[in-house]
Amino acid sequence: MLPRLACATGRKCHRHVQSARTASKGTHLNWDYPHAHTLPVTPEPGDIDGLQHTNNAVYVRWCEHIAWHHSAALGLDLDDYRRLDRAMAIRRGEYDYLLPTRAGEALTLATWLCASDGRSSMERRFQLVRDSDGATVVRGRWDLICIELSSGRARRLPPEFVAVYEPAIVAARQA
């Protein structure tokens, strides 16, 4: 059985999300950006919808999981967010579902921080690739805003966020 990982919600994540791979192990995959933070994922039978492919909500859940995993790997986890009374909240989420996936397919999900205004907002990107042929099956993008947890109001990035997140930002490709 694969290890269970704690999600930011405090619930245990599904066992189909395994431990992180370093970007060097995923170099055979055609990533949109350098320095990918990756997790191998595999749809389980319960992830399959009435159309016989992975339900789109599963991809969104995986993106949330890898975002928290990446943040923790960089040095900021949910306990830090609570201690600082700050969090990066999703202001807008956008997903392009390019190809279907099926139960049992080996996939690799990657994420990057791609932009920051250095004051209150950041951008995170996602790419899900099918391991068997390297095809990109989903791309996603989040616009994030720093909030004060106690009030829910937008606030400046605390120095701890800037120190951890800014060095991890990769340049987004121009369209």
Stockholm file with secondary structure:
# STOCKHOLM 1.0

chainA/1-175         MLPRLACATGRKCHRHVQSARTASKGTHLNWDYPHAHTLPVTPEPGDIDGLQHTNNAVYVRWCEHIAWHHSAALGLDLDDYRRLDRAMAIRRGEYDYLLPTRAGEALTLATWLCASDGRSSMERRFQLVRDSDGATVVRGRWDLICIELSSGRARRLPPEFVAVYEPAIVAARQA
#=GR chainA/1-175 SS CCCCCBCTTSSBCCTTBCCCBCGGGGTTSCCSSSSCEEEEECCCGGGBCTTSSBCHHHHHHHHHHHHHHHHHHHTCCHHHHHHHTEEEEEEEEEEEECSCCCTTCCEEEEEEEEEECSSSEEEEEEEEEETTTCCEEEEEEEEEEEEETTTCCBCCCCHHHHHHHGGGBCCCCCC
#=GC SS_cons         CCCCCBCTTSSBCCTTBCCCBCGGGGTTSCCSSSSCEEEEECCCGGGBCTTSSBCHHHHHHHHHHHHHHHHHHHTCCHHHHHHHTEEEEEEEEEEEECSCCCTTCCEEEEEEEEEECSSSEEEEEEEEEETTTCCEEEEEEEEEEEEETTTCCBCCCCHHHHHHHGGGBCCCCCC
//
